[in-house]
Amino acid sequence: MVKKSYVVVIVVVLVVVVVVVVVVVVVVVAVVVVVVVVVVVVLAVVVVAIILVVVVVVVVVVVVVVVVVLVVIVAVVAVVVVVVQ
């Protein structure tokens, strides 16, 4: 009976150790997955922000160029009208 009780204790200890190891592995994997997801989301937000900034800059540059071209055209037309008169 003494030997059987030792075997039972050893089996229980081994089962507890295996359960603890499995739980730790699952928790570590879950933490790694969460960290990876957070990093991917942050990178996606940064990329979207950069794209938005580039789009805004391009739109502003295009608007400025169009305004400058229109001002030059109006000035040239005004000069031509003054010269013709």
Steps between C-alpha positions, in 0.01 A plus 500: 500500500789734571633457147156562351463825694837618371390421145176692551692800638747491209217476246311788664816714507572421134142587401518828692835585339366421151187711561708792630737478201207489256335800669827697495555417131143604414537827692835576335359426154196719574723786616719468189192500276361810674835679470526412130144619436566827685823558307325429168214736588742775607702458180180510294391821674843655442494401131149641457605822675805533273283440192250762617778754560643434153155538342438827685841635399442404135154662501639820656783513245258447211267772631790743543628426148152548351455829686841625387426403138163677514659812649766500226233456230292787643810721520598423140146567378493829694833607350384409149174692548689806629750484213229457236303794634 
